[in-house]
Amino acid sequence: GLAGSGRWPLRSAPPAMPIYAEQKLVSPLALRFSQDHVRSTFQSQDELEAAIAKIEAEPVDCADYDVLLKADFPAIEVQRARVPEDADDGGGEFWFSMAGLLLYCLQRAAVNLWPKRAAVAVEALFGEGGDLLRKIDSSTSGVCVGLLCPWDGHREVWSWRQAVVPTGHRRCRAEEASLAAAQVAADEGKALHQLHDAPPEPGSLQALLAAAEPPPCAT
């Protein structure tokens, strides 16, 4: 059953086409925007920067990453989608999210830590009944997004690839940057089953059950 598999329906859908999610770890820099523009709901630049500063970096028990980003908003939903082969980046399958503003904040936090390899826990959707794939409308295949700032009418074009610390900077050696970029590329190409499971939240039922499991018998 669903309880035993760790998968659950996220929203109502026709019985033959349910949508499920698994909590997975992925680099936020490996996630793409589904729209060309997102509108900031913050009232000032200072408020936006304060929200990004609240995203914390915690240790993570996973060799592929150096830190785990923890934000005070729910895990964003992501879904695999195919980019046409005639796209500028050659096409292929990538992870997309409709939560453009939240993804922008997570990418800003990850870039601030570069070249550390940052991960974030996401709700990875799968199934045939989703509507995200029909809503992807990005002229850049999701690699860039325009942030519309209501406080001054400014439109900032964001691309993490242009924002990372340049190689040669005192805290970004070439080999570190190469390793970080390789992890992002690896996550971009991973299917659902290839992503690492996210650790259970402290105090959650899953965490309590894991803590209650007896240690393995000595042999």
Phi, psi and chi 1 to 4 in degrees:
 res  aa     phi    psi   chi1   chi2   chi3   chi4
   1 GLY       -  177.6      -      -      -      -
   2 LEU   -65.2  -36.4  -68.6  177.1      -      -
   3 ALA   -62.8  -34.9      -      -      -      -
   4 GLY   -79.8  -21.8      -      -      -      -
   5 SER   -91.5  -13.2   66.5      -      -      -
   6 GLY    76.6   17.9      -      -      -      -
   7 ARG  -120.7  147.8  -57.3  172.5  177.4  178.9
   8 TRP  -149.5  149.0   56.8   95.0      -      -
   9 PRO   -66.6  139.6  -18.9   31.5      -      -
  10 LEU   -93.0  -33.0  -74.3 -175.1      -      -
  11 ARG  -150.3  162.8   56.9  175.4   73.2   88.9
  12 SER   -66.3  140.8   59.2      -      -      -
  13 ALA  -156.0  161.7      -      -      -      -
  14 PRO   -53.8  141.4  -25.3   34.3      -      -
  15 PRO   -53.0  -31.7  -25.6   33.9      -      -
  16 ALA   -80.3  -11.5      -      -      -      -
  17 MET  -134.1   61.7  -62.7 -172.2  -59.8      -
  18 PRO   -72.8  157.5   28.2  -35.2      -      -
  19 ILE  -110.5  131.2  -64.3  -61.0      -      -
  20 TYR  -121.8  167.4  -60.8   99.2      -      -
  21 ALA  -143.0  148.9      -      -      -      -
  22 GLU  -127.6  139.7  -68.1 -174.6   -0.6      -
  23 GLN   -80.8  119.5  -72.5 -157.3  -20.4      -
  24 LYS  -129.5  162.3  -64.7  -69.1 -173.3  177.0
  25 LEU  -100.7  137.7  -67.8 -179.0      -      -
  26 VAL  -156.3  152.4   66.6      -      -      -
  27 SER   -70.0  130.2  167.6      -      -      -
  28 PRO   -62.5  -20.9   21.2  -31.6      -      -
  29 LEU   -77.0  -11.9  -54.7 -178.7      -      -
  30 ALA   -91.4   -2.7      -      -      -      -
  31 LEU   -95.4  146.8  -55.3  176.9      -      -
  32 ARG  -116.2  153.6  -62.8 -163.4  176.0 -159.0
  33 PHE   -82.8  139.8  -62.0   91.7      -      -
  34 SER   -88.1  -12.7   57.8      -      -      -
  35 GLN  -128.0  159.7  -53.9  -69.0  -38.7      -
  36 ASP   -73.3  -29.3  -87.5  -22.9      -      -
  37 HIS  -133.8  146.7  -48.4  -74.6      -      -
  38 VAL  -130.5  144.5  -65.0      -      -      -
  39 ARG  -101.9  128.1 -179.1  173.4  -64.3  -82.8
  40 SER   -70.2  133.8  174.9      -      -      -
  41 THR   -95.0    1.0   56.3      -      -      -
  42 PHE   -79.5  153.0  -61.9   98.6      -      -
  43 GLN   -92.0   -9.5  -60.5  -56.1  -50.9      -
  44 SER  -158.5  164.1   68.1      -      -      -
  45 GLN   -63.2  -39.0 -176.5   71.6   34.2      -
  46 ASP   -62.0  -39.4  -70.9  -17.5      -      -
  47 GLU   -66.3  -39.4 -171.6  176.8  -35.3      -
  48 LEU   -64.4  -47.6  171.0   61.7      -      -
  49 GLU   -63.7  -35.3  -63.0  -59.8  -32.5      -
  50 ALA   -66.0  -38.1      -      -      -      -
  51 ALA   -64.9  -40.4      -      -      -      -
  52 ILE   -66.6  -39.8  -64.8  170.2      -      -
  53 ALA   -65.2  -22.8      -      -      -      -
  54 LYS   -76.7  -14.4  -72.6 -178.4 -179.7  178.7
  55 ILE   -73.2  117.8  -60.0  175.7      -      -
  56 GLU   -96.9  154.3  -61.0  179.1  -13.0      -
  57 ALA  -110.5  119.4      -      -      -      -
  58 GLU  -115.1  158.0  -61.1 -177.6   -7.2      -
  59 PRO   -61.1  149.9  -19.9   31.5      -      -
  60 VAL  -133.6  137.5   58.6      -      -      -
  61 ASP   -90.4   68.2 -174.4   17.8      -      -
  62 CYS  -155.9  124.5 -179.3      -      -      -
  63 ALA   -66.5  -21.4      -      -      -      -
  64 ASP   -77.1  -16.0  -73.8  -13.9      -      -
  65 TYR  -130.9  157.3  -53.0  105.2      -      -
  66 ASP   -97.4  -34.8  -60.2  -48.9      -      -
  67 VAL  -142.5  159.3  -66.7      -      -      -
  68 LEU  -116.2  123.3  175.6   63.3      -      -
  69 LEU   -78.0  133.3  -61.3 -178.8      -      -
  70 LYS  -124.2  118.6  -58.7  -72.7  -73.6 -173.5
  71 ALA  -114.1  163.9      -      -      -      -
  72 ASP   -93.1   18.6   58.6    1.5      -      -
  73 PHE  -118.2  159.0   47.6   78.9      -      -
  74 PRO   -61.4  158.1  -20.1   31.2      -      -
  75 ALA   -58.9  135.9      -      -      -      -
  76 ILE   -78.4  152.7   63.2  174.4      -      -
  77 GLU   -90.3  137.3  -63.3  178.8   -5.4      -
  78 VAL  -131.0  156.3  -58.4      -      -      -
  79 GLN  -149.4  145.9 -168.8  169.5   -0.2      -
  80 ARG   -77.1  135.7 -158.8   87.5  172.8  136.3
  81 ALA  -147.0  153.0      -      -      -      -
  82 ARG   -96.0  133.3  177.7  168.8  -68.3  -81.1
  83 VAL   -97.1  134.3  172.2      -      -      -
  84 PRO   -56.4  149.4  -23.7   33.4      -      -
  85 GLU   -66.6  -21.2  -66.7 -178.5   -0.9      -
  86 ASP   -86.0    7.8   59.2   -3.4      -      -
  87 ALA   -69.0  161.9      -      -      -      -
  88 ASP   -60.0  -31.5  -70.0  -18.2      -      -
  89 ASP   -94.5   11.4   58.4   -1.0      -      -
  90 GLY    88.7   -2.3      -      -      -      -
  91 GLY    78.7 -174.1      -      -      -      -
  92 GLY   124.9 -175.5      -      -      -      -
  93 GLU  -100.7  136.8  -75.8 -164.6   -8.6      -
  94 PHE  -142.6  167.9  -58.7   96.3      -      -
  95 TRP   -91.3  129.0  -69.8  101.9      -      -
  96 PHE  -120.7  156.1  -75.5   82.2      -      -
  97 SER  -136.5  142.7  177.0      -      -      -
  98 MET   -82.5  -14.6  -69.2  -70.6  -66.8      -
  99 ALA   -83.8   69.0      -      -      -      -
 100 GLY   -61.1  -43.8      -      -      -      -
 101 LEU   -68.3  -40.8 -178.6   58.5      -      -
 102 LEU   -66.9  -39.2  -58.3 -175.8      -      -
 103 LEU   -64.6  -39.6  176.6   54.8      -      -
 104 TYR   -57.5  -46.6  167.3   83.1      -      -
 105 CYS   -62.5  -42.0  -68.0      -      -      -
 106 LEU   -65.8  -39.9  -70.2  168.6      -      -
 107 GLN   -67.0  -38.9  -71.8 -165.0   -9.8      -
 108 ARG   -60.1  -43.2  -76.1  -81.1  -50.9  -85.3
 109 ALA   -64.6  -40.3      -      -      -      -
 110 ALA   -66.6  -39.9      -      -      -      -
 111 VAL   -65.2  -36.3  164.2      -      -      -
 112 ASN   -62.4  -23.5  -71.9  -17.8      -      -
 113 LEU   -98.2   -8.3  -65.4  167.2      -      -
 114 TRP   -52.5  136.6 -174.3  -90.4      -      -
 115 PRO   -93.6   18.6   35.3  -36.5      -      -
 116 LYS   -62.7  144.3  -71.9 -174.7  177.1  179.8
 117 ARG   -90.2  104.7  -59.7  166.3  -60.4  166.9
 118 ALA   -95.2  141.3      -      -      -      -
 119 ALA  -120.8  160.5      -      -      -      -
 120 VAL  -140.4  146.2   65.1      -      -      -
 121 ALA   -81.5  131.7      -      -      -      -
 122 VAL  -130.2  163.3  -61.4      -      -      -
 123 GLU   -96.0  101.8  -62.5  -79.8    0.7      -
 124 ALA   -86.1  114.3      -      -      -      -
 125 LEU   -85.8  147.7  -52.4 -174.6      -      -
 126 PHE  -152.2  155.5   61.9   99.1      -      -
 127 GLY   131.1  174.7      -      -      -      -
 128 GLU  -101.7   -2.9  -60.5  -61.9  -32.9      -
 129 GLY  -102.5    9.1      -      -      -      -
 130 GLY   -74.8  157.3      -      -      -      -
 131 ASP  -111.1   -1.7   57.5   -0.2      -      -
 132 LEU   -62.5  -42.4 -176.0  148.3      -      -
 133 LEU   -61.3  -30.3  -56.3 -173.7      -      -
 134 ARG   -80.8   -8.9  -66.1 -167.8  -65.2  -88.9
 135 LYS  -106.0    1.3  -66.3 -177.8  177.8  179.4
 136 ILE   -70.6  121.0  -65.7  177.4      -      -
 137 ASP  -143.9   70.7 -177.8   22.8      -      -
 138 SER  -125.6  125.9  172.1      -      -      -
 139 SER   -78.1   -8.7   59.6      -      -      -
 140 THR  -112.6   16.9   65.2      -      -      -
 141 SER    59.4   24.4  -58.8      -      -      -
 142 GLY    86.2    3.0      -      -      -      -
 143 VAL   -81.9  -18.6  -62.4      -      -      -
 144 CYS  -128.7  158.2  -59.6      -      -      -
 145 VAL  -148.3  146.8   72.6      -      -      -
 146 GLY   -97.0  121.3      -      -      -      -
 147 LEU   -94.6  115.3  179.4   67.7      -      -
 148 LEU   -88.1  119.3  -55.5  176.8      -      -
 149 CYS  -102.8  109.2  -54.0      -      -      -
 150 PRO   -68.7  -20.7   25.2  -33.6      -      -
 151 TRP   -74.1  -22.3   52.6   85.1      -      -
 152 ASP  -139.2    3.7   60.9    3.7      -      -
 153 GLY    74.2    6.4      -      -      -      -
 154 HIS   -76.6  148.2  177.4   67.5      -      -
 155 ARG  -119.1  112.2  176.1  179.4  177.0  -87.4
 156 GLU   -94.7  128.6  173.3 -166.1   -9.1      -
 157 VAL   -92.8  120.4  177.4      -      -      -
 158 TRP  -110.2  129.8  166.7 -102.1      -      -
 159 SER  -143.0  118.8  167.6      -      -      -
 160 TRP   -63.1  -28.7   72.3  -96.7      -      -
 161 ARG   -64.3  -28.5  -68.8  168.9  176.0   81.8
 162 GLN   -89.3  -12.2  -62.4  177.9    7.1      -
 163 ALA  -100.8  -13.6      -      -      -      -
 164 VAL   -67.1  155.2  -68.0      -      -      -
 165 VAL   -60.7  128.5  176.8      -      -      -
 166 PRO   -62.8  145.3  -16.5   29.0      -      -
 167 THR   -59.4  137.1  -60.6      -      -      -
 168 GLY   104.9  -19.3      -      -      -      -
 169 HIS   -62.3  151.2 -171.2  -82.0      -      -
 170 ARG   -59.5  -23.9   59.0 -175.3  174.1   82.5
 171 ARG  -110.2   19.5   70.5  174.5  178.2   88.8
 172 CYS  -143.1   83.5 -173.0      -      -      -
 173 ARG   -75.0  156.6  -64.7 -178.7  -62.2  176.0
 174 ALA   -59.6  -43.1      -      -      -      -
 175 GLU   -67.7  -33.4   58.2  -90.4   26.9      -
 176 GLU   -68.7  -43.2  -67.0  174.8  -30.0      -
 177 ALA   -64.3  -38.5      -      -      -      -
 178 SER   -64.6  -41.5  177.8      -      -      -
 179 LEU   -65.3  -42.0 -174.7   63.1      -      -
 180 ALA   -65.4  -43.6      -      -      -      -
 181 ALA   -65.1  -36.7      -      -      -      -
 182 ALA   -65.1  -36.6      -      -      -      -
 183 GLN   -67.6  -39.5 -178.2   57.4   48.5      -
 184 VAL   -61.5  -46.8  173.2      -      -      -
 185 ALA   -62.2  -38.4      -      -      -      -
 186 ALA   -64.2  -43.4      -      -      -      -
 187 ASP   -66.5  -34.9  -81.3    2.5      -      -
 188 GLU   -59.2  -36.2  -78.5 -171.4  -41.5      -
 189 GLY   -90.5   -3.5      -      -      -      -
 190 LYS   -80.7  137.2  -73.2  179.0 -179.3  177.3
 191 ALA   -80.7  172.1      -      -      -      -
 192 LEU   -52.4  -48.8  175.3   69.7      -      -
 193 HIS   -70.1  -12.1   70.1  -81.7      -      -
 194 GLN   -91.7  -13.1  -64.3  172.9  -50.1      -
 195 LEU   -77.9  148.0  -63.9  175.0      -      -
 196 HIS   -72.1  143.8  -66.8  -75.5      -      -
 197 ASP   -66.6  141.8  -69.0  -23.7      -      -
 198 ALA   -75.1  144.5      -      -      -      -
 199 PRO   -67.6  146.3   24.6  -33.1      -      -
 200 PRO   -65.7  146.4   23.8  -33.1      -      -
 201 GLU   -67.1  139.2  -71.1  -68.8  -28.9      -
 202 PRO   -56.6  133.5  -23.9   33.6      -      -
 203 GLY    87.5   -8.9      -      -      -      -
 204 SER   -74.4  162.5   67.5      -      -      -
 205 LEU   -59.7  -40.6  177.2   59.3      -      -
 206 GLN   -62.2  -41.0 -173.8  179.1   -1.4      -
 207 ALA   -67.6  -40.0      -      -      -      -
 208 LEU   -65.9  -40.6  -66.3  174.9      -      -
 209 LEU   -65.4  -40.0  -69.8  174.9      -      -
 210 ALA   -64.0  -39.2      -      -      -      -
 211 ALA   -69.3  -26.5      -      -      -      -
 212 ALA   -85.1  -10.5      -      -      -      -
 213 GLU   -67.0  134.8  -71.2 -178.1   -3.1      -
 214 PRO   -68.5  151.1   24.1  -32.5      -      -
 215 PRO   -65.4  154.4   23.6  -33.0      -      -
 216 PRO   -63.3  146.6   21.3  -32.1      -      -
 217 CYS   -68.6  141.0  -61.5      -      -      -
 218 ALA   -72.8  144.3      -      -      -      -
 219 THR  -113.4      -   56.5      -      -      -
